[in-house]
Amino acid sequence: MVCANCGSENKPSRRFCRDCGQPLSAVCPACGASNDPADRFCGECGKALGGSQPEDGTDEVASLDRDPHERRFVVVLFADLVGFTEFSEARDPEVVRAALTEYFDRTREVIQRFGGDVEKFIGDAVMAVWGATVAHEDDAERAVRAGLELTDMAARLGDELDDGGLSVRVGVLSGEASVAPASPEQGFVVGDLVNTASRLQSIAGPGTVVVGDATYRMLRNAIQFESRGEHALKGKTHPVAVWRAVRATTDRTQRARSSGLEPAFVGRADELRLLKDALHATERVGRARLVSIVGEAGIGKTRLAWELRKYVGGLAQDIHWHDGRSPAYDQGLPFRALGEMVRQRAGIAGTDDPLRSRTKLRTAVAEYVPSPADQDWIEPRLAALLGLDGAPTGERSEFFAAIRSFFQHIAERSPTLLVFEDFHWADAGLVDFVRELVEGSPRHPILVLTLARPDLLEAAPGWGAERRNFTSAHLGPLADAEMTELVAGMVQGISKDLITAINGRANGIPLYAVELVRMLIAEGDLVTEDDVCCTPTRDLSDIPVPDTVRAVIGARLDRLPSDTRELLQDAAVLGAAFTQAGLAAMAGLDGPVSRSCSIRSCIESCWSSRMTKQFGPRRWRPLRSSH
């Protein structure tokens, strides 16, 4: 058994590593996930551990012997402790060991909190990976946020150790790599991506996070960056563009709109009208209303909310707009979306220190809450929500009531809108709060809009249906004509053949089409001047997949059962279309009828998840192939 901490080989019977003393875990040979030593099956993919297989033959879609290596889209982070040599020189070795252990523990906690895997510690440096075992569409953002958190953590640790010279420098890069189960001889992520990420870290300044151009393009709307120009990295033929990550942003929607190349708003007129009607009905009746918009990633939920925001901005009457997002990587911070809304209302910036934040919060509460007694009750609970103070004593219902009362006071001034993005990742407490807010505001014009993926309906079956004044809409793929209008409207003069090729890859998902066009322009494959498209600079019959889209598809693939995912990967090898018989032959399962039936059930599972598209009798298109 291999130790995940130091890479030492241990006997299977051992529970702790013989070299470093860390608890051992069983690494799954199929997906690389860590499991408890006593586990018989992997908790991530369900495969048997220790090389054994089920005796009852239930693995109907087990194909021929598969190469454990897999090409995956991953994000690699290298962090190196700066100033530790000077720190070590002046201190007793036992003090140095204790300090380094504390640094490793805190580093591991930060990386794991953001969903990353620590691959190895090398001296006082660390390598971490996102997307190697389980992919998330926001792995790049998780990694950069973890890097920013590591720089803050190292500075705090230096203060605690009375050494102000202690800091960490971080390099982050995203791309394709070869992934396999870890071994003592070789890490479980290998490729040029790893080497380049290490070189990026080496040119970062103390206390800074730098990223490559591909990562910058993925995150330019979520992270504030500063250009550091092009650098000649050791071993790289051409200079590499480098960007310094400054801070995370909360106004990603507006940043995306200000970056240019906004596509036409098509195919959602009915849904926008529904939102407008709900807003005016809320104002007219003076009662809270809940609207739920559900759709897959990239289908247009955020764009729909943006169009509503533009409409609200043009109204004569003031509408108090609030929006907040529930990220997948920060489940340990409940009510984060609500905190963002309160910060917006109070005008608290991300750079404000605690004292300034408290002052702004106190001013906002005094502005909207007229009673001093109510102010004294609401303010400390809002401060706890923002992490400025500890939570006051009392039941959760009292905490909910204070926040609800704050928004109700705002709604007494004018109609109030609360938009919850990525609500499928909301913690249970936030879901309960939204229910109570709508139910407990029968005389306040508050419109609550939740934007979520279908996962929400699995976590909260019948979401909103039991509430009064509830409306829902499900966004499906755009029609071919609507997709053509969207692409043609982005860049004038684009050829019909290229539009057809882009639409064929996008499969009716607006985000995919937008990212494809943006990628072609960013890579210089399409040259534009005054938003007019010129002749392509190369043959575009084979368009690569943008990293943003690969991240989304990778995350959806990893949510499928392991046998279905493996079968879909085989389908992608067959090309733009496949038959059941062809797929069975590809997977080495063209024998027994029972296995053929299992293939069919897996295909239908992919179809229901929109990972395949049926276009004829026993003929399907795999999403992975078409993207």
C-alpha positions as CSV (number, residue, x, y, z in Angstrom):
1,M,0.0,0.0,0.0
2,V,1.4,3.4,-1.0
3,C,1.4,6.3,1.4
4,A,-0.3,9.3,-0.1
5,N,1.9,11.7,2.0
6,C,5.4,10.5,1.4
7,G,5.0,7.8,-1.3
8,S,6.6,5.0,0.7
9,E,5.5,1.4,0.1
10,N,3.8,-0.3,3.1
11,K,2.4,-3.7,3.7
12,P,-1.4,-4.1,3.0
13,S,-2.0,-4.9,6.7
14,R,-0.6,-1.6,7.9
15,R,-2.9,1.3,9.0
16,F,-0.1,3.9,9.3
17,C,2.9,4.7,7.2
18,R,6.2,3.1,8.4
19,D,8.2,6.2,7.3
20,C,6.0,9.3,8.1
21,G,3.3,7.9,10.4
22,Q,0.4,9.3,8.4
23,P,-2.8,7.2,8.1
24,L,-2.8,5.0,5.1
25,S,-5.5,4.9,2.5
26,A,-6.2,2.4,-0.3
27,V,-5.9,4.1,-3.7
28,C,-8.5,3.0,-6.3
29,P,-6.8,1.5,-9.4
30,A,-9.6,2.9,-11.6
31,C,-10.0,6.5,-10.5
32,G,-7.2,7.2,-8.1
33,A,-9.4,8.1,-5.2
34,S,-8.3,7.5,-1.6
35,N,-10.3,5.0,0.5
36,D,-10.0,3.6,4.0
37,P,-7.8,0.5,4.2
38,A,-10.7,-1.8,5.2
39,D,-12.9,-0.7,2.2
40,R,-13.6,-3.3,-0.4
41,F,-15.0,-1.0,-3.0
42,C,-14.1,2.6,-4.0
43,G,-16.3,5.3,-2.5
44,E,-16.0,7.4,-5.7
45,C,-16.4,5.0,-8.6
46,G,-17.6,1.7,-7.0
47,K,-14.7,-0.3,-8.4
48,A,-13.4,-3.2,-6.3
49,L,-10.2,-2.4,-4.4
50,G,-7.1,-4.5,-4.1
51,G,-7.4,-5.9,-7.6
52,S,-10.4,-8.2,-6.8
53,Q,-13.7,-8.2,-8.7
54,P,-17.2,-9.0,-7.7
55,E,-17.9,-12.7,-7.8
56,D,-21.5,-12.4,-8.9
57,G,-20.7,-10.9,-12.3
58,T,-22.7,-7.8,-11.7
59,D,-20.2,-5.6,-13.6
60,E,-22.0,-6.0,-16.9
61,V,-20.2,-3.2,-18.7
62,A,-16.7,-4.2,-17.5
63,S,-14.8,-4.0,-20.8
64,L,-11.4,-5.4,-21.9
65,D,-8.4,-4.7,-19.7
66,R,-8.1,-0.9,-19.6
67,D,-5.0,1.2,-19.4
68,P,-5.1,2.8,-15.9
69,H,-3.7,6.0,-17.4
70,E,-6.2,8.6,-18.5
71,R,-5.9,12.0,-20.2
72,R,-7.8,14.5,-18.2
73,F,-8.2,18.2,-18.0
74,V,-6.6,19.2,-14.7
75,V,-5.3,22.2,-12.8
76,V,-1.9,22.0,-11.1
77,L,-0.7,24.3,-8.2
78,F,2.9,24.6,-7.0
79,A,3.5,26.6,-3.8
80,D,7.0,27.2,-2.4
81,L,7.7,28.6,1.1
82,V,9.9,31.7,0.8
83,G,12.3,32.7,3.6
84,F,12.3,29.4,5.3
85,T,16.0,28.9,4.9
86,E,16.7,32.0,6.9
87,F,14.1,31.0,9.4
88,S,15.7,27.6,9.9
89,E,19.3,28.9,10.2
90,A,18.5,30.9,13.3
91,R,16.4,28.3,15.2
92,D,16.6,25.0,16.9
93,P,15.9,22.0,14.6
94,E,12.9,20.9,16.8
95,V,11.4,24.4,16.4
96,V,11.9,24.2,12.7
97,R,10.3,20.8,12.5
98,A,7.3,22.0,14.4
99,A,6.9,25.1,12.2
100,L,7.2,23.1,9.0
101,T,4.6,20.5,10.3
102,E,2.2,23.4,11.1
103,Y,2.7,24.8,7.6
104,F,2.1,21.4,6.0
105,D,-1.1,20.9,8.0
106,R,-2.5,24.3,7.2
107,T,-1.6,24.0,3.5
108,R,-3.3,20.6,3.3
109,E,-6.4,22.0,5.0
110,V,-6.6,24.9,2.6
111,I,-6.1,22.7,-0.5
112,Q,-8.6,20.1,0.6
113,R,-11.2,22.8,1.6
114,F,-11.2,23.9,-2.0
115,G,-11.5,20.4,-3.3
116,G,-7.9,19.8,-4.3
117,D,-5.6,16.8,-3.8
118,V,-2.1,17.2,-2.4
119,E,0.1,15.1,-4.6
120,K,3.4,15.6,-2.8
121,F,5.4,17.7,-0.4
122,I,8.9,18.4,-1.7
123,G,11.1,20.0,1.0
124,D,9.1,23.1,1.9
125,A,7.2,23.1,-1.4
126,V,3.8,21.5,-2.3
127,M,2.2,20.3,-5.4
128,A,-1.6,20.0,-5.6
129,V,-4.0,19.0,-8.3
130,W,-7.6,19.6,-9.1
131,G,-9.6,17.4,-11.5
132,A,-7.4,14.4,-11.4
133,T,-9.8,12.2,-9.4
134,V,-13.1,14.1,-9.7
135,A,-13.6,17.0,-12.0
136,H,-15.5,20.2,-11.2
137,E,-16.2,22.8,-13.8
138,D,-14.7,25.5,-11.5
139,D,-11.5,23.6,-10.6
140,A,-9.4,26.5,-12.0
141,E,-11.1,29.0,-9.8
142,R,-10.8,26.7,-6.8
143,A,-7.1,26.4,-7.4
144,V,-6.5,30.1,-7.7
145,R,-8.6,30.9,-4.7
146,A,-6.6,28.2,-2.8
147,G,-3.4,29.9,-3.9
148,L,-4.6,33.3,-2.7
149,E,-5.6,31.7,0.6
150,L,-2.2,30.1,0.9
151,T,-0.4,33.5,0.6
152,D,-2.6,34.9,3.4
153,M,-2.0,31.8,5.5
154,A,1.8,31.9,5.2
155,A,1.8,35.6,6.2
156,R,-0.3,34.8,9.3
157,L,2.0,31.9,10.2
158,G,5.0,34.2,9.8
159,D,3.5,36.6,12.3
160,E,2.7,33.8,14.7
161,L,6.3,32.6,14.5
162,D,7.6,36.2,14.9
163,D,9.1,36.0,11.4
164,G,7.8,38.7,9.0
165,G,9.9,37.4,6.2
166,L,8.0,34.1,5.8
167,S,5.7,34.0,2.7
168,V,4.7,31.7,-0.1
169,R,4.8,32.0,-3.9
170,V,2.3,30.1,-6.0
171,G,2.0,29.1,-9.7
172,V,-1.2,27.7,-11.2
173,L,-1.8,26.2,-14.6
174,S,-4.6,24.3,-16.3
175,G,-4.5,22.0,-19.2
176,E,-4.4,18.3,-20.2
177,A,-2.2,15.8,-18.4
178,S,-1.8,12.0,-18.0
179,V,-3.4,10.8,-14.8
180,A,-2.9,7.4,-13.2
181,P,-2.9,5.9,-9.8
182,A,0.0,7.2,-7.7
183,S,3.2,5.2,-7.3
184,P,6.5,5.8,-5.4
185,E,8.4,6.2,-8.7
186,Q,6.0,8.5,-10.5
187,G,3.3,11.0,-9.5
188,F,-0.3,10.4,-10.5
189,V,-0.3,13.5,-12.8
190,V,2.4,13.7,-15.5
191,G,3.0,16.0,-18.4
192,D,4.4,19.2,-19.6
193,L,1.7,21.0,-17.7
194,V,3.3,19.9,-14.4
195,N,6.7,21.2,-15.4
196,T,5.4,24.5,-16.7
197,A,3.3,25.1,-13.5
198,S,6.5,24.5,-11.5
199,R,8.4,27.1,-13.6
200,L,5.6,29.6,-13.2
201,Q,5.9,29.2,-9.4
202,S,9.6,29.9,-9.6
203,I,9.1,33.4,-11.2
204,A,6.3,34.4,-8.8
205,G,7.1,37.1,-6.3
206,P,6.9,36.4,-2.6
207,G,3.3,36.4,-1.4
208,T,1.8,36.3,-5.0
209,V,-0.1,33.9,-7.2
210,V,0.7,33.8,-11.0
211,V,-1.2,31.8,-13.7
212,G,-0.7,31.0,-17.3
213,D,-2.6,32.5,-20.2
214,A,-5.0,29.5,-20.5
215,T,-6.0,29.8,-16.8
216,Y,-6.3,33.6,-17.1
217,R,-8.8,33.3,-20.1
218,M,-10.9,30.8,-18.1
219,L,-11.1,33.1,-15.0
220,R,-10.9,36.6,-16.2
221,N,-14.4,37.2,-15.1
222,A,-14.1,35.6,-11.7
223,I,-10.6,36.7,-10.6
224,Q,-9.0,40.2,-10.9
225,F,-5.7,39.8,-12.7
226,E,-2.7,42.0,-13.5
227,S,-0.5,41.3,-16.6
228,R,3.1,40.4,-15.9
229,G,4.0,40.2,-19.5
230,E,5.8,37.3,-21.3
231,H,8.5,35.3,-19.6
232,A,11.1,32.9,-21.0
233,L,10.7,29.8,-18.8
234,K,13.4,27.2,-18.6
235,G,12.7,24.4,-21.0
236,K,10.0,26.3,-22.9
237,T,10.6,27.1,-26.6
238,H,8.5,30.2,-26.7
239,P,7.8,32.9,-24.0
240,V,4.8,32.3,-21.8
241,A,2.3,35.0,-20.9
242,V,2.0,35.4,-17.2
243,W,-0.8,37.0,-15.1
244,R,-0.8,37.8,-11.4
245,A,-4.0,36.9,-9.5
246,V,-4.9,39.9,-7.3
247,R,-8.2,39.0,-5.7
248,A,-11.5,37.1,-6.3
249,T,-14.4,39.2,-7.5
250,T,-18.1,39.0,-6.8
251,D,-19.3,41.1,-9.8
252,R,-18.5,38.3,-12.3
253,T,-21.7,38.9,-14.3
254,Q,-20.9,42.6,-15.0
255,R,-17.2,41.8,-15.7
256,A,-18.3,39.2,-18.3
257,R,-20.6,41.8,-20.0
258,S,-17.9,44.5,-20.0
259,S,-15.4,42.1,-21.6
260,G,-17.1,42.6,-24.9
261,L,-18.5,40.1,-27.5
262,E,-21.9,39.8,-25.9
263,P,-24.1,37.5,-27.9
264,A,-27.6,38.4,-28.9
265,F,-30.4,37.5,-26.5
266,V,-32.3,34.8,-28.3
267,G,-34.8,32.1,-27.6
268,R,-35.8,33.2,-24.1
269,A,-38.4,35.8,-24.7
270,D,-41.1,33.8,-22.9
271,E,-39.0,33.2,-19.9
272,L,-38.0,36.9,-19.6
273,R,-41.6,37.9,-19.9
274,L,-42.4,35.5,-17.1
275,L,-39.8,37.2,-14.8
276,K,-41.1,40.7,-15.7
277,D,-44.7,39.6,-14.9
278,A,-43.6,38.1,-11.6
279,L,-41.8,41.3,-10.7
280,H,-44.8,43.5,-11.4
281,A,-47.2,41.1,-9.7
282,T,-45.0,41.2,-6.6
283,E,-45.0,45.0,-6.6
284,R,-48.8,45.1,-7.3
285,V,-49.9,42.6,-4.7
286,G,-47.2,43.4,-2.1
287,R,-46.5,39.8,-1.3
288,A,-43.3,37.7,-1.6
289,R,-43.0,35.5,-4.6
290,L,-40.6,32.7,-5.5
291,V,-39.5,32.0,-9.1
292,S,-37.3,29.0,-9.9
293,I,-35.3,28.8,-13.1
294,V,-33.8,25.3,-13.8
295,G,-31.4,24.3,-16.5
296,E,-28.1,22.6,-17.3
297,A,-24.8,24.4,-17.1
298,G,-24.4,27.0,-19.9
299,I,-28.0,26.9,-20.9
300,G,-28.6,30.6,-20.2
301,K,-29.8,31.0,-16.6
302,T,-27.4,33.8,-15.7
303,R,-28.0,35.6,-19.1
304,L,-31.7,35.5,-18.4
305,A,-31.1,37.2,-15.0
306,W,-28.8,39.7,-16.6
307,E,-31.5,40.7,-19.1
308,L,-33.9,41.1,-16.1
309,R,-31.4,43.3,-14.4
310,K,-31.1,45.6,-17.5
311,Y,-34.9,45.8,-17.6
312,V,-35.0,46.8,-13.9
313,G,-32.3,49.4,-14.4
314,G,-34.6,51.1,-17.0
315,L,-37.7,51.3,-14.8
316,A,-38.7,54.7,-13.3
317,Q,-39.3,53.1,-9.9
318,D,-36.4,52.0,-7.8
319,I,-36.0,48.3,-7.5
320,H,-33.6,47.1,-4.8
321,W,-31.5,44.4,-6.6
322,H,-29.4,41.9,-4.7
323,D,-27.6,38.8,-6.0
324,G,-25.4,36.2,-4.5
325,R,-23.8,32.9,-5.5
326,S,-23.4,29.6,-3.7
327,P,-20.0,28.2,-4.8
328,A,-19.4,24.4,-4.8
329,Y,-16.0,24.7,-3.1
330,D,-17.0,26.6,0.0
331,Q,-19.6,24.4,1.6
332,G,-18.2,25.1,5.0
333,L,-19.3,28.8,4.9
334,P,-23.1,28.7,5.2
335,F,-25.3,31.5,3.8
336,R,-22.5,32.8,1.6
337,A,-24.9,34.1,-1.0
338,L,-26.9,36.0,1.6
339,G,-23.7,37.5,2.9
340,E,-22.9,38.8,-0.6
341,M,-26.3,40.4,-0.8
342,V,-25.8,42.2,2.6
343,R,-22.4,43.4,1.5
344,Q,-23.9,44.9,-1.7
345,R,-26.6,46.7,0.2
346,A,-24.1,48.1,2.7
347,G,-21.5,48.9,0.0
348,I,-18.8,46.8,1.7
349,A,-16.0,46.1,-0.7
350,G,-13.8,43.0,-0.6
351,T,-10.8,45.2,0.2
352,D,-12.4,46.8,3.3
353,D,-10.9,45.9,6.6
354,P,-13.1,44.7,9.5
355,L,-13.4,48.1,11.1
356,R,-14.5,49.8,7.9
357,S,-16.9,46.9,7.1
358,R,-18.6,47.2,10.5
359,T,-19.0,51.0,10.0
360,K,-20.6,50.5,6.6
361,L,-22.9,47.8,8.0
362,R,-24.0,49.9,10.9
363,T,-24.7,52.8,8.5
364,A,-26.8,50.6,6.2
365,V,-28.8,49.1,9.1
366,A,-29.5,52.6,10.5
367,E,-30.7,53.7,7.0
368,Y,-33.2,51.0,6.4
369,V,-34.3,50.0,10.0
370,P,-35.9,53.0,11.7
371,S,-36.2,51.5,15.3
372,P,-33.1,51.7,17.4
373,A,-34.2,48.5,19.3
374,D,-34.5,46.7,16.0
375,Q,-31.1,48.0,14.9
376,D,-29.5,46.6,18.0
377,W,-31.1,43.2,17.4
378,I,-30.4,43.0,13.6
379,E,-26.9,44.4,13.3
380,P,-25.0,41.9,15.4
381,R,-26.6,39.0,13.5
382,L,-25.8,40.6,10.1
383,A,-22.2,41.0,11.4
384,A,-22.1,37.3,12.3
385,L,-23.4,36.5,8.8
386,L,-20.5,38.5,7.3
387,G,-18.0,36.9,9.6
388,L,-17.2,40.2,11.4
389,D,-18.3,39.0,14.8
390,G,-19.2,35.8,16.5
391,A,-22.8,34.6,16.3
392,P,-25.0,36.0,19.2
393,T,-26.7,33.5,21.4
394,G,-30.1,32.3,20.3
395,E,-31.9,29.8,18.1
396,R,-31.4,29.6,14.3
397,S,-35.0,30.8,13.9
398,E,-34.0,34.1,15.6
399,F,-31.0,34.4,13.2
400,F,-33.3,33.8,10.3
401,A,-35.8,36.3,11.6
402,A,-33.2,39.1,11.9
403,I,-32.0,38.6,8.3
404,R,-35.6,38.4,7.0
405,S,-36.5,41.5,8.9
406,F,-33.6,43.4,7.3
407,F,-34.8,42.6,3.8
408,Q,-38.4,43.3,4.7
409,H,-37.4,46.8,5.9
410,I,-35.7,47.3,2.6
411,A,-38.8,46.1,0.7
412,E,-40.9,48.7,2.6
413,R,-38.9,51.4,0.7
414,S,-39.4,49.8,-2.7
415,P,-39.8,46.3,-4.3
416,T,-36.8,44.1,-3.6
417,L,-35.2,41.4,-5.7
418,L,-33.0,38.6,-4.4
419,V,-31.3,36.5,-7.1
420,F,-29.6,33.3,-5.9
421,E,-27.2,31.9,-8.4
422,D,-25.9,28.3,-8.4
423,F,-28.7,27.5,-5.9
424,H,-28.1,23.8,-6.5
425,W,-25.0,24.2,-4.4
426,A,-26.7,26.1,-1.6
427,D,-26.4,24.6,1.8
428,A,-29.5,23.2,3.6
429,G,-29.7,26.2,5.9
430,L,-29.9,28.7,2.9
431,V,-32.6,26.6,1.3
432,D,-34.6,26.7,4.5
433,F,-34.1,30.4,4.8
434,V,-35.4,31.1,1.3
435,R,-38.5,29.0,2.1
436,E,-39.1,30.9,5.4
437,L,-38.5,34.3,3.7
438,V,-41.1,33.7,1.1
439,E,-43.6,32.2,3.5
440,G,-42.9,34.8,6.2
441,S,-43.3,37.9,4.0
442,P,-47.0,38.0,3.0
443,R,-47.1,41.8,3.1
444,H,-43.7,42.7,1.6
445,P,-42.9,43.0,-2.2
446,I,-39.9,40.6,-2.3
447,L,-39.2,38.6,-5.4
448,V,-36.8,35.7,-4.9
449,L,-35.3,34.2,-8.0
450,T,-33.3,31.0,-7.8
451,L,-31.1,29.8,-10.7
452,A,-30.2,26.2,-10.4
453,R,-29.3,23.0,-12.3
454,P,-31.5,19.9,-12.2
455,D,-29.4,18.7,-9.3
456,L,-31.5,20.9,-7.1
457,L,-34.6,18.8,-7.7
458,E,-32.7,15.8,-6.5
459,A,-31.5,17.5,-3.3
460,A,-34.8,19.2,-2.7
461,P,-37.6,17.3,-4.5
462,G,-40.6,19.4,-5.4
463,W,-38.6,22.6,-4.7
464,G,-41.0,25.5,-4.2
465,A,-44.0,23.6,-5.4
466,E,-45.5,23.6,-1.9
467,R,-45.1,27.4,-1.5
468,R,-47.7,30.0,-2.3
469,N,-46.9,32.4,-5.2
470,F,-44.5,30.0,-6.8
471,T,-43.5,29.9,-10.5
472,S,-40.9,27.7,-12.2
473,A,-39.4,27.4,-15.7
474,H,-37.1,24.8,-17.2
475,L,-34.6,26.1,-19.8
476,G,-33.9,23.6,-22.6
477,P,-31.4,23.8,-25.5
478,L,-31.9,26.5,-28.2
479,A,-33.2,25.6,-31.6
480,D,-30.8,25.5,-34.6
481,A,-32.2,28.8,-36.0
482,E,-31.8,30.5,-32.6
483,M,-28.2,29.2,-32.3
484,T,-27.5,30.5,-35.8
485,E,-28.8,33.9,-34.8
486,L,-26.8,33.9,-31.7
487,V,-23.5,33.0,-33.4
488,A,-24.0,35.3,-36.4
489,G,-24.8,38.2,-34.1
490,M,-21.6,37.9,-32.1
491,V,-19.2,38.6,-35.1
492,Q,-20.5,40.0,-38.3
493,G,-19.4,38.3,-41.5
494,I,-18.8,34.9,-40.1
495,S,-19.3,32.2,-42.7
496,K,-22.3,29.9,-42.8
497,D,-20.0,26.8,-42.8
498,L,-18.3,28.0,-39.6
499,I,-21.6,28.7,-38.0
500,T,-22.8,25.2,-38.8
501,A,-19.6,23.7,-37.4
502,I,-19.9,25.7,-34.2
503,N,-23.6,24.8,-33.8
504,G,-22.8,21.2,-34.3
505,R,-20.4,21.3,-31.4
506,A,-22.6,23.4,-29.2
507,N,-25.7,21.1,-29.3
508,G,-28.0,24.0,-28.5
509,I,-26.1,25.2,-25.4
510,P,-25.4,28.9,-25.7
511,L,-22.3,29.0,-23.5
512,Y,-20.6,26.4,-25.6
513,A,-21.1,28.4,-28.8
514,V,-20.0,31.7,-27.1
515,E,-16.8,30.1,-25.7
516,L,-16.0,28.5,-29.1
517,V,-16.1,31.9,-30.9
518,R,-14.2,33.6,-28.1
519,M,-11.5,30.9,-28.2
520,L,-11.1,31.3,-32.0
521,I,-10.7,35.0,-31.7
522,A,-8.3,34.8,-28.7
523,E,-6.2,32.2,-30.5
524,G,-6.0,34.3,-33.6
525,D,-7.9,31.8,-35.7
526,L,-10.5,34.5,-36.4
527,V,-9.3,38.1,-36.8
528,T,-11.8,40.8,-36.2
529,E,-11.8,44.5,-36.8
530,D,-14.6,46.7,-35.5
531,D,-16.5,43.6,-34.7
532,V,-16.4,42.4,-38.3
533,C,-15.1,39.0,-38.9
534,C,-12.3,38.6,-41.5
535,T,-11.1,35.5,-43.3
536,P,-10.0,32.7,-40.9
537,T,-6.3,32.4,-40.5
538,R,-6.3,28.6,-40.7
539,D,-8.5,25.6,-41.7
540,L,-11.3,25.5,-39.1
541,S,-12.9,22.2,-40.1
542,D,-11.7,20.8,-36.8
543,I,-12.4,23.2,-34.0
544,P,-10.8,22.3,-30.6
545,V,-12.8,22.4,-27.4
546,P,-12.3,25.5,-25.2
547,D,-11.0,24.8,-21.7
548,T,-14.1,26.3,-20.1
549,V,-16.3,23.8,-22.0
550,R,-14.0,20.9,-21.3
551,A,-14.2,21.7,-17.6
552,V,-18.0,21.7,-17.7
553,I,-18.2,18.4,-19.7
554,G,-15.5,16.8,-17.5
555,A,-17.5,17.6,-14.4
556,R,-20.7,16.1,-16.0
557,L,-18.8,13.0,-17.0
558,D,-17.5,12.4,-13.5
559,R,-21.0,12.5,-12.1
560,L,-22.0,9.4,-14.2
561,P,-21.5,5.9,-12.9
562,S,-18.1,4.5,-13.7
563,D,-19.3,1.9,-16.1
564,T,-21.4,4.4,-18.0
565,R,-18.5,6.9,-18.1
566,E,-16.1,4.3,-19.5
567,L,-18.6,3.3,-22.1
568,L,-19.1,6.9,-23.2
569,Q,-15.4,7.3,-23.5
570,D,-15.4,4.4,-25.9
571,A,-18.2,6.0,-27.8
572,A,-16.2,9.2,-28.2
573,V,-13.4,7.2,-29.9
574,L,-15.8,6.0,-32.5
575,G,-16.3,9.6,-33.8
576,A,-19.3,11.9,-34.3
577,A,-21.9,9.0,-34.2
578,F,-22.1,5.4,-33.1
579,T,-24.4,2.4,-33.1
580,Q,-25.1,0.0,-30.3
581,A,-23.4,-2.8,-32.1
582,G,-20.3,-0.7,-32.9
583,L,-20.0,0.4,-29.3
584,A,-20.3,-3.2,-28.1
585,A,-17.5,-4.2,-30.4
586,M,-15.3,-1.3,-29.3
587,A,-15.8,-2.1,-25.7
588,G,-15.3,-5.9,-26.3
589,L,-18.8,-6.7,-25.2
590,D,-20.4,-7.9,-28.5
591,G,-21.1,-11.4,-27.0
592,P,-24.0,-12.1,-24.6
593,V,-27.3,-10.4,-25.0
594,S,-27.4,-9.5,-21.3
595,R,-24.3,-7.3,-21.8
596,S,-25.8,-5.8,-24.9
597,C,-28.8,-4.8,-22.8
598,S,-26.5,-3.3,-20.3
599,I,-24.9,-1.2,-23.0
600,R,-28.3,0.0,-24.1
601,S,-29.2,1.0,-20.5
602,C,-26.0,2.9,-20.2
603,I,-26.6,4.7,-23.4
604,E,-30.1,5.6,-22.3
605,S,-28.6,6.8,-19.0
606,C,-26.3,9.1,-20.9
607,W,-29.2,10.3,-23.1
608,S,-31.3,11.2,-20.1
609,S,-28.3,13.2,-18.8
610,R,-27.9,14.8,-22.2
611,M,-24.5,13.2,-22.6
612,T,-25.6,11.5,-25.8
613,K,-28.2,12.6,-28.5
614,Q,-30.3,10.0,-30.4
615,F,-30.8,10.9,-34.1
616,G,-32.0,7.6,-35.6
617,P,-32.9,4.0,-34.8
618,R,-30.2,2.7,-32.5
619,R,-27.9,5.6,-33.5
620,W,-26.5,8.2,-31.1
621,R,-24.1,11.1,-30.9
622,P,-21.8,11.1,-27.9
623,L,-21.4,14.5,-26.3
624,R,-17.8,14.0,-25.6
625,S,-17.1,13.4,-29.3
626,S,-19.2,16.3,-30.5
627,H,-17.4,18.6,-28.1
